[in-house]
Amino acid sequence: MPNFVKVASTSDLKPGTAMTVTANGLDIAIYNVAGKIYATDNTCVHQGGPLGDGMLEGEVISCPWHMWEYNVCTGENVGNCSIKLTTFPVEVEGTDIKVGV
């Protein structure tokens, strides 16, 4: 059972944006897709780019370093679904965003 850790407030993450947070020493990228929050590992599997700094379009985050794209809902690479980011469960309680680690 994951331990849910508060990482941000809903006011910190507007729809269509991403950001990097830390939970229990892990760098995690969180995303607001039309009001629903998702979380993945912050590190692009290509060359380690920070996904929380990338461009979010719909459900797809583009790594700011080399434009590798991932579906933030599933963690799957858009071009090759066998490449996948670690995803984390998210809970929103009031205005608190919590990630399960």
N, C-alpha and C positions, 0 to 999 in steps of 0.2 A: 504494500500500500504506500503510495507516494506521500511525502511530507509536503504540504502546500505552504509556500513561502510568499509573503507579500513582496512584489517587485516594483509596483507602480500604482498610480491612480488612473482611473479612466480619463481624467482630464489631461493626463500626460500623453495620451496616445489617441490622437484624432483619427477618424475614419480615413483609410487610404494611406496610413503611415506605418512606419516600423521604427523600432528603437532597440538598443542593446541594454540588457539588465544583467545583474549578477544574482544568482540564487545558490546558496551553499557553495560558493567558490566557482560555480560554473557560469561562463558567459553564454547567455541565452538571448536570442532575438525574439521579440514579440511583435505581433502584427495586428492591426485593426482592419478587418475585412468587412466593410458595411456593418459595423457595430459588433461583430463577433471577433473575439480575441483568440489568436493562435500563437503557439510557441515552438521554436525549433532551436537546435544547436546554432550558435552564432557563426560558426566557422564553415566557409564554403569548402567542399571536399576537393575542389580543383587545386587551389594553391593557398587556401587559408584566409581568403578575404572575409571581411566583417559584414555578414548579411544584414545586420541591423542598420547599417549605413546605406543599404541598397535602395533601389527604386521599387516600390510596391505598386503593381497595376493589377487590380482585381485580386485574384488569389495567387498571383505570381510575383516572387521577389527576384530581382536581378542583382547578382553580386556586383558591387561597385568596381572590382578590380578587372574582371575579364568577362563580365556579362553572362555567366552561367545562370540559368533560370531554374527555380524550384517552385513547386506548388506548396504553399505554406500550410495548407490543410492536411496534406498527406506526407510532405517532406520529399516527395519524388522529384527527381530532375526532369525537367520538361522534355528534353531530348532523349533521355535514356532512363526509363523507370526502374532499371536495376540499380541505379545510383540513388541513394536515399539519405536524407538528413535524419538525425534523431529528432523525434517530436516529443513534446511534453504536454501533459494534460493541463488545462487552465480552468480556474474557477474565478468568477467575478462575484464578489460579495459587497453589495452596496457600491461604493466607488473604488474598492480595493481589487487590483488584479493580482491573483495568486497563481504561481506555477508549481506544479507537482514535480519534485525532484527526489 
